[in-house]
Amino acid sequence: MPKMALAMSSALRASSINNHAFTRILRITCSVNDAAHENARPFATQKVRSDVALPPAPKRPPSGYILFLNDTRKTVMRQNPALKPTEVVKTLAEKWNMADEITKKKYETLSRERMEAFAKEKEAYTSRLTPQQKQALAELSLDKKLRVSKKKLNEKLKELDRPKGARTAFVLFSSAMRKQLQDKTPKEMMTHLGTLWKQLPEDKKQHYVKQAEGDRQRYTREMQAWTKRLEDQGQRDILEDLKQDIKDIRKGKHSLEHKVKT
């Protein structure tokens, strides 16, 4: 997967395909399952709480754009077996862009028909669920939204080059000692580091405490400058909105959990 991520990044720089379209195409191109296999899975498995079992739910149908890519991908790869995945992606995008309106409308109509059928299947599916299953389904939906919102926030923070957090004295000590413990598993390493830290004389601990204080001051300075830059660029409100989304979702999860307990 790292190779595919690198290839995707290179293609984005080398082509005019927008990021959203590129990601969708790459998902199709790099999929081990072909379109026939996807169509053979009309219901999607869902992970829920271990105490509540959910029947397989109807699977949301792909858009007309993705249906076109599914139908075209095999032909492109058969006719051009030497193409790299990123080149296949670019070719598929170009074919969609060059497709006439009749072709595009055909796939969009097919997608709309499948979406209408999906809506009916979903309604019937929901009506058959018990109250406990509906509760579990709602929790599943909120969990997914929370993951998506957290990912968006982390990506935005990375994009805005947020300063690295201040390191504690123990973290600084662990970084200094880690190379000496490479033969241990991560769990063993953390346990051993904790023991070494407790046994460390107070005067030696102070060395790391002072380093931590210096790093805390560095973090404070950088955060002040970073926050000012966000305000100057009008980015702070965007971050606050993303954080509020996460708070709202967590509040919804808390309400559901409280409802179950009562």
N, C-alpha and C positions, 0 to 999 in steps of 0.2 A: 503493500500500500504506500509506503513512503515514495517509491519510484513513481507511482501514479500521481501522487500529489505534486511531485517535482515536475512531472510532465505537464500536468494541468497548469501549473504556474507559468511554465515556459510558453505554452500555447496561448495563454491569456495575453502575454506580452507581445507575442508575434502575430496576433490576429485581432480583428475588429469585433469578434464575438463577445457579447456582454457576459459578465460573470455568471449571472443567473442561468442564462441559456447554456453556457459552457458546462456548468455543473450538472445540469439535467442531462445533457447529451453524454457526458462522461459516465454518468451513472448507468446509462443504457449501454454504452460501448464496452465498459469494463465488467459488465455483469456476467457472471458465469452462466446464468439461466437465460435462455432465449425467450422470445415473445411467446412461443407456444407453451413453454413451461409456466410463464406468468399467467397466461389465460387459463391454465389448468388449475390454478389456485384461486378460486373465487372467494374463498374465505381466509381471513388472516388470523393467525394465532396471536393471542394477547397474554402478556404477563400480568398477573394480578396478585392480590394478597393470597398467601398460601391457604387461608381458611375459606376462601370463596372461589369457586370454579366458574369460569365464564365460557359459554360455548363459542366456537369460532365466529367472528363477526364478518359481515360482508366486506369485501375489499373495495376501497374507493377506486374507480376506473381511472385510467390515465387520460390526459388531455389529448386533443387531436394532434398536437405537435409531437407528443411522445409516441402516439400510435404510428404516425408517419415514420418516426425514427426507428421504431421496432421493425416495421415492414421493409425499410430501406437498408438497415445496417448490414444484414447478411449479404445482400447483393454487393454492397460496396466492399465488404471484406473479402468476398469470393473473387471479385474482379480485380482487387488490389491487395493480394495477400501480403505484400511487402510493406504496406503502410503501417506506420507506428500508430498507437492508440490516439495520440493527439492529432495526427493527420487524418485519421478516420473521423474524429470529432469535427474537424474543420470542413471535411467533405460533406458530412451529414448536414451541417448547418447551412452550407452553401446550397445544397440541394433543396432544403426547405425554403430558403430565401428565393430561389429561382422557380419554385413550384408555382403553377398557375392557380388562379383563384378557385377553379373547379376542383382541383386536387385538394387544396386546403379545405374547401368547404365540405368535401366528402368526409375527410377525417374529423373535422369539427362537428359535423352532424352525427357521425358514428359515436363520438365521445359524448355528445349531448344525450343521445338515446341511451347509452350505457349509464350515464349519470342519473337519468330519470328512473331507470330500473333500479339503480343502486339506492336511490332515495326511498323507493317502495320497500326494498329488501331491508334497509336499515330500520324503517318504521316498524316493519313486521318483527324484526329481530328484537328491537327494544321492547315491544309489547309483550314478548314472551319471557322477558327477564323477571326474576323475583325482585322484591325490594332490595334485598341484600346484594344481588348482582348489579342492579342499577347503581347502588351506592359504590360498589367496587369499580364500575365502569366510569363513574364520575371522578373517582380518585385517580384512575388510570389516565384520564384526560388531563387532569390538573398536573399530574406528575410529568406528563409529556410537555405541557405548556411551560412548566417550571424549568425543565432541561433546556428547552429552546430559548427561553428568556435569559437564563444564565449564560448560555453560549453566546448570545447576542451581546450581552454586557461585557463578557470577557474579551470578545473580539474587538469591541469598541475601545475598551481600555488599552488593549494591545496596539490598536491602530493609533490611539492618541499618545502612545509611549508613556504610560503612567510610571512614575518612579518606583523602583523596587522597594518593597517594604523593609522596615528596620529589622535587623537581625538581633535576636536575644544573645545573652552571654553564652547560654548552652549551645545555641546553633553555631556560634563562632567557634566554640570549643570542639563541637562535633565535626565541623569542616576541617579543622586542623588535625584531628585524630583519625579521620575516616580512612586515609590512605594506609594506615597501619592495620586496618581491620578488613582488608579486601577479601580475605579468605572466609569470612563469615557471611551467613545469609542476612538479608536486610533486617529480619526480626531479631536475629542474634546480635547483629551490630548495634541496633537501637538499645537493646537490653544492656549490652556491655558498655555502651557509651553512658547510659544512665548511671550505671554502677561506678564508672570511672569519675564521672562528674561529682557524685556524692562523696567519693573518697579524696577528691582533689583538695589540697590545703587551701585555706582561705586566702592566703597571700597570692597564690597562683590564680585563684578564681578572679581576684580583683583585676588581673591583667585583661581578662575577657569582659569583665563588667565595664571597664573603662572603654574598651573597644566598642561595646554595645552602646554605650552612651554617645560616643562619637558618631556611630552609625545612625542613632536615633535623631541626632541633631542634623545630620546630612539629609535624612528622610524628611524632616520637618521643613528644611529650607527648600528642598526640591518640590515638595508638595505645594508649598505656598506659591512658588513660581509656576508650577504646573496648573494650579487652580486659576491663577490670574490669566494664564494663557488661554485656558478654556473659556473664561468669561470674555476675553477679547475676541475670541474666534466664534463665540456664540454656540459653543459645544456643551456647555454645562447643563442646559435645559434638556438636551438629548439624553445625557447620562442620567439625570434625575428621573426622566420618564421611564427609562429602562429599569432603574432601581424600583420605581413605584410599581411597575408591572410585576416584579418579583414579590414585592410586599403584598400586593392584591391577591396573587395566586396563593401565597402562603396563608393569607387570611382565609381564603376559600377552603384550603385544605384543613385548617384548624376548625372551621365551622363544620365541615363534614365529619371530622373525627369526634367533635363534641356531640354531634347529632347521633353518631353511633353509640357513644357511651350513655347518652340519655335515652 
